[in-house]
Amino acid sequence: MKRVLMLMALISLTLAPRAMAGPPEQRERDAPRLLGEALRSGTADAETIATIVRWVLEEKEEKVAPALASALRAAVGDLDDGTADPRWSAAARGAIALFEGLLDDARGHRRRDEGSVARDLAPIVDAAAPAVADALREVDAPTRQAVIQAWKLFAPALPECAR
């Protein structure tokens, strides 16, 4: 009985924000704006994340893709304001451009093969490599070892260009 009560309490707590929030239509209309704000600020609370995820999953691709691309373009604009670490700018711009292309493909219902995505990823990996190497030099030895171990674990699953 104690477990059942605990489960009911947890369910109630997780559903409470949704029950107290505005109507779903309003939250869905706010999702693109919330996404843009989250990208600009670099933070988002659980309610915002849930709203954005729900919008991405429930809205039509034709509406989500351009809104995501617009939010990403705005984020790229923020990279030019001098606050971003220049070591990462080229890789970030490349990743955002690739993602915009993938979103455009989704909007047009075009499928890409793994090889074409891997070819597009190669220059991003090349641009990020010096920044990753610098970042690894700046962290303590245990963190560096943890990253290296994670890389070894996931490397076999990566496309050839990222190894």
ROGU-146780 format. One line per 8 residues: number of its first residue (from 1); their letters; for each residue x, y, z of C-alpha. Coordinates in Angstrom, 3 decimals, m for minus. Example, Ala and Ser with C-alpha at 12.3 -4.5 7.8 and 13.67 -1.06 7.14 Angstrom:
! residues 2
1) AS) 12.300,m4.500,7.800 | 13.670,m1.060,7.140 $
This chain:
! residues 163
1) MKRVLMLM) 0.000,0.000,0.000 | 2.845,2.359,0.838 | 4.328,1.853,m2.648 | 0.977,2.562,m4.297 | 0.622,5.808,m2.339 | 4.182,6.801,m3.238 | 3.522,6.072,m6.905 | 0.306,8.118,m6.828 $
9) ALISLTLA) 2.162,11.011,m5.193 | 4.883,10.908,m7.863 | 2.332,10.815,m10.669 | 0.483,13.757,m9.117 | 3.683,15.766,m8.812 | 4.682,15.143,m12.404 | 1.249,16.037,m13.747 | 0.741,19.135,m11.583 $
17) PRAMAGPP) 2.662,21.616,m13.788 | 0.809,20.438,m16.864 | m2.559,20.691,m15.120 | m1.823,24.233,m13.946 | m0.337,25.425,m17.249 | m2.246,27.254,m19.930 | m4.236,25.511,m22.618 | m2.173,23.210,m24.871 $
25) EQRERDAP) m2.815,25.379,m27.932 | m1.164,28.364,m26.250 | 1.869,26.358,m25.157 | 2.264,24.929,m28.666 | 2.110,28.409,m30.191 | 4.782,29.541,m27.723 | 7.137,26.634,m28.442 | 9.124,28.299,m31.269 $
33) RLLGEALR) 9.577,31.430,m29.161 | 10.559,29.341,m26.130 | 13.078,27.437,m28.254 | 14.641,30.675,m29.468 | 14.891,32.007,m25.922 | 16.428,28.746,m24.694 | 19.055,28.814,m27.445 | 19.906,32.460,m26.747 $
41) SGTADAET) 20.107,32.058,m22.972 | 21.551,28.541,m22.910 | 19.020,27.509,m20.263 | 15.507,26.105,m20.091 | 13.386,24.781,m17.258 | 11.612,21.423,m17.365 | 8.282,22.961,m18.413 | 9.922,24.761,m21.349 $
49) IATIVRWV) 11.745,21.629,m22.458 | 8.542,19.598,m22.230 | 6.663,22.196,m24.287 | 9.333,22.243,m26.992 | 9.601,18.438,m27.146 | 5.809,18.060,m27.262 | 5.634,20.621,m30.077 | 8.365,18.858,m32.089 $
57) LEEKEEKV) 6.690,15.483,m31.649 | 3.091,16.573,m32.247 | 3.318,19.359,m34.827 | 3.665,18.731,m38.566 | 7.214,18.655,m39.961 | 6.303,21.442,m42.373 | 5.811,23.797,m39.426 | 8.543,22.519,m37.112 $
65) APALASAL) 11.407,22.474,m39.622 | 11.265,26.169,m40.594 | 10.787,27.261,m36.974 | 13.788,25.192,m35.850 | 15.864,26.562,m38.730 | 14.874,30.108,m37.811 | 15.847,29.576,m34.168 | 19.185,28.119,m35.268 $
73) RAAVGDLD) 19.851,31.058,m37.609 | 19.198,33.412,m34.705 | 21.635,31.399,m32.571 | 24.284,31.660,m35.297 | 23.785,35.411,m35.296 | 24.565,35.388,m31.575 | 27.903,33.683,m32.313 | 29.015,36.836,m34.096 $
81) DGTADPRW) 28.553,39.127,m31.089 | 31.990,38.298,m29.675 | 30.748,36.363,m26.649 | 31.335,32.921,m28.139 | 34.661,31.127,m27.903 | 36.159,31.597,m31.391 | 37.723,28.116,m31.271 | 34.245,26.610,m31.543 $
89) SAAARGAI) 32.620,29.089,m33.957 | 33.499,27.332,m37.232 | 32.363,23.953,m35.935 | 29.176,25.438,m34.485 | 28.337,27.232,m37.732 | 29.007,24.065,m39.730 | 26.864,21.921,m37.432 | 24.032,24.436,m37.541 $
97) ALFEGLLD) 24.236,24.684,m41.340 | 24.140,20.885,m41.619 | 21.179,20.689,m39.257 | 19.368,23.395,m41.245 | 19.932,21.325,m44.388 | 18.572,18.230,m42.673 | 15.545,20.228,m41.512 | 14.991,21.435,m45.065 $
105) DARGHRRR) 15.177,17.812,m46.224 | 12.606,16.867,m43.569 | 10.295,19.662,m44.663 | 10.564,18.432,m48.259 | 10.224,14.777,m47.183 | 13.624,13.971,m48.729 | 15.710,11.161,m47.277 | 19.507,11.297,m47.129 $
113) DEGSVARD) 21.780,8.312,m47.040 | 24.352,7.816,m44.303 | 27.211,8.530,m46.701 | 25.979,12.004,m47.615 | 25.519,12.948,m43.959 | 28.989,11.565,m43.137 | 30.512,13.647,m45.971 | 28.806,16.749,m44.584 $
121) LAPIVDAA) 30.018,15.919,m41.064 | 33.687,15.561,m42.073 | 34.478,19.313,m42.305 | 32.652,19.913,m39.011 | 34.762,17.263,m37.288 | 37.895,18.782,m38.845 | 36.903,22.250,m37.615 | 36.107,20.983,m34.109 $
129) APAVADAL) 39.230,18.843,m33.657 | 41.586,21.685,m32.601 | 38.995,23.052,m30.161 | 38.438,19.603,m28.663 | 42.197,19.101,m28.308 | 42.534,22.501,m26.595 | 39.616,21.751,m24.289 | 41.121,18.396,m23.314 $
137) REVDAPTR) 44.389,20.130,m22.420 | 42.471,22.522,m20.148 | 40.730,19.870,m17.996 | 42.088,17.741,m15.179 | 43.534,14.291,m15.877 | 40.527,12.241,m14.627 | 38.142,14.221,m16.832 | 40.461,13.859,m19.818 $
145) QAVIQAWK) 40.663,10.084,m19.238 | 36.867,9.838,m18.945 | 36.440,11.619,m22.289 | 39.049,9.405,m23.949 | 37.359,6.258,m22.585 | 33.962,7.469,m23.810 | 35.448,8.176,m27.231 | 36.903,4.656,m27.398 $
153) LFAPALPE) 33.542,3.209,m26.398 | 31.527,5.099,m29.020 | 34.108,5.322,m31.821 | 33.146,2.010,m33.481 | 29.592,3.297,m33.978 | 30.703,6.577,m35.567 | 30.994,7.174,m39.301 | 34.526,6.726,m40.648 $
161) CAR) 35.004,10.503,m41.034 | 34.519,11.073,m37.293 | 37.029,8.472,m36.081 $
